[in-house]
Amino acid sequence: MSDPIPAESNRSEDRSELSSGADPVAGGAAPSEAPPASGGFGAATLGELRKVVWPSRQQLFSESVAVILMVGLSAAAIAAIDRFYGWAASQIFG
């Protein structure tokens, strides 16, 4: 079994992130990075949306069908378990 990475190397990386002014709670953005001007918010949003890799029509359809089937199967399983426990309760307390 090989030795794990020494903890000291991880600690020094953590220190370098903190010393650079990055806020680990706020996502690591350095405070020197100013947010875009209020007029540039829409342009920045559109720029980010252009980076998104949108699914093809076939991929969207197949994944939607898969989600609908899984939700249906889950609902059927929950209904079957509910009916069983209802039947069992009526037999015991009934």
CORRA-V499350 format. One record per residue. OMEGA is omega in whole degrees, 0 to 359 (999 if undefined). D_LAST is the distance of its C-alpha to the last C-alpha in Angstrom with 2 decimals. Layout:
omega:OMEGA d_last:D_LAST
omega:OMEGA d_last:D_LAST
//
This chain:
omega:183 d_last:60.08
omega:180 d_last:62.03
omega:177 d_last:62.30
omega:178 d_last:60.29
omega:181 d_last:62.23
omega:182 d_last:63.74
omega:181 d_last:62.00
omega:181 d_last:65.37
omega:178 d_last:65.74
omega:181 d_last:62.41
omega:181 d_last:63.36
omega:177 d_last:66.70
omega:178 d_last:65.07
omega:180 d_last:62.74
omega:182 d_last:65.76
omega:177 d_last:67.71
omega:181 d_last:64.96
omega:181 d_last:64.80
omega:179 d_last:68.56
omega:179 d_last:68.94
omega:180 d_last:67.08
omega:178 d_last:63.87
omega:184 d_last:60.78
omega:180 d_last:57.99
omega:184 d_last:55.33
omega:176 d_last:56.66
omega:174 d_last:56.84
omega:179 d_last:60.21
omega:179 d_last:62.48
omega:182 d_last:65.81
omega:180 d_last:66.76
omega:178 d_last:70.06
omega:180 d_last:68.28
omega:176 d_last:68.30
omega:180 d_last:65.69
omega:179 d_last:67.17
omega:184 d_last:68.69
omega:178 d_last:66.45
omega:182 d_last:68.24
omega:182 d_last:67.58
omega:180 d_last:63.79
omega:179 d_last:63.37
omega:178 d_last:65.90
omega:179 d_last:64.24
omega:178 d_last:60.83
omega:177 d_last:62.35
omega:177 d_last:64.09
omega:179 d_last:60.85
omega:177 d_last:59.16
omega:179 d_last:62.08
omega:184 d_last:61.31
omega:175 d_last:57.78
omega:184 d_last:57.42
omega:181 d_last:55.48
omega:176 d_last:53.52
omega:180 d_last:54.89
omega:180 d_last:53.27
omega:180 d_last:52.07
omega:179 d_last:50.60
omega:180 d_last:48.88
omega:184 d_last:47.37
omega:180 d_last:46.21
omega:176 d_last:44.66
omega:177 d_last:42.94
omega:180 d_last:41.45
omega:180 d_last:40.30
omega:180 d_last:38.62
omega:178 d_last:36.89
omega:181 d_last:35.66
omega:177 d_last:34.37
omega:178 d_last:32.55
omega:178 d_last:31.00
omega:178 d_last:29.98
omega:179 d_last:28.54
omega:178 d_last:26.53
omega:180 d_last:25.23
omega:179 d_last:24.32
omega:178 d_last:22.49
omega:180 d_last:20.59
omega:178 d_last:19.70
omega:179 d_last:18.50
omega:179 d_last:16.47
omega:179 d_last:14.83
omega:180 d_last:14.22
omega:175 d_last:12.66
omega:178 d_last:10.46
omega:181 d_last:9.45
omega:178 d_last:9.19
omega:180 d_last:7.08
omega:178 d_last:4.43
omega:183 d_last:5.33
omega:187 d_last:5.65
omega:186 d_last:3.60
omega:999 d_last:0.00
//
